[in-house]
């Protein structure tokens, strides 16, 4: 079923919208959640919560790209669950590793950070990503947005793990330099 037809089902308040969403995007959202949480059971709960969140948000939302819309919801839910678990017990996992790698570029996630700084950082990141070559951007986003492992990225792109690591290292270095040039405190 096409995305616009699924969105129309949400607007009609038809429960078929959830079934169609799960059928078309459930696997993708599961991968996003599993990459963050490392647990199939926790990932399933996040994906189920994704459909409820979407049901409550559409309408008034009218997303054009459902894959990105659902993945974004799933990612937020999974990160929230991961943070709760991490605060309850010292945790690690793929999400911690990816966030630690990025911390050298963008600093830690300080809850007291000013909204203006967050907006400037988001804008700078958007410009940075737009300026990357498509391959470097895909590798970077797969690692730091979807929390894919270096091995998974290498396999999917037909590259060696070392080539993926090198690309990520160079991109992080470039990101750090870019943010410093823009005067965004690290």
Secondary structure as UniProt FT lines:
FT   HELIX           3..11
FT   TURN            12..13
FT   HELIX           16..37
FT   HELIX           40..57
FT   TURN            58..60
FT   HELIX           66..88
FT   HELIX           93..106
FT   TURN            111..112
FT   HELIX           115..131
FT   HELIX           134..144
FT   HELIX           150..157
FT   HELIX           161..181
FT   TURN            182..183
//
